[in-house]
Amino acid sequence: MNKKSTEFYEARANVAKALAHPSRLLILDALQESEMCVCDLTSLVGADQSTVSKHLAVLKQAGFLETRKEGPMVYYRLMIPCLDSFFSCVEAVILKRRDAGIAACRR
């Protein structure tokens, strides 16, 4: 895929869309520590299993997660090790905006 192609930027946008929900960011942050099943993530996120499963499907389709099945349980883990640097960049932007007195973006 050519880095300057429309397809490349569409792929980037799809990855960004997968990150565009606080619950999915929480899930990714938790999975940096260890793999987890839906039941563990449900209590962490504070949502029902169906909702958490939908978030996991979005993250898996975007290429962030892989699964491992053990009996009836499915465990999720990160496929990529680079989230720490990505989150550090995001946090730097947040701090810069805060220090500049710029209100957080709201829809």
Residue pairs with C-beta under 8 A, 6 or more apart in sequence:
1 7
1 8
1 11
2 8
14 62
15 62
15 63
17 62
18 24
18 58
18 59
18 61
18 62
18 64
19 25
19 28
19 62
21 55
21 58
23 45
23 47
23 51
23 52
23 55
24 55
24 58
24 59
26 44
26 45
27 41
27 44
27 45
27 52
27 55
27 56
27 59
28 59
28 64
28 78
28 83
29 83
29 87
30 36
30 41
30 44
31 65
31 76
31 77
31 78
32 78
32 83
32 84
34 77
35 68
35 75
35 76
35 77
36 44
36 75
36 76
37 73
37 74
37 75
37 76
38 49
38 52
38 53
38 56
38 74
38 76
39 49
39 73
41 52
41 56
41 76
42 48
42 49
42 52
45 51
45 52
45 55
47 55
56 65
56 76
59 65
60 66
60 67
60 76
63 79
63 80
64 78
64 79
64 80
65 76
65 77
65 78
65 79
66 76
66 77
66 78
66 79
67 74
67 75
67 76
67 77
68 74
68 75
68 77
69 75
94 104
97 104
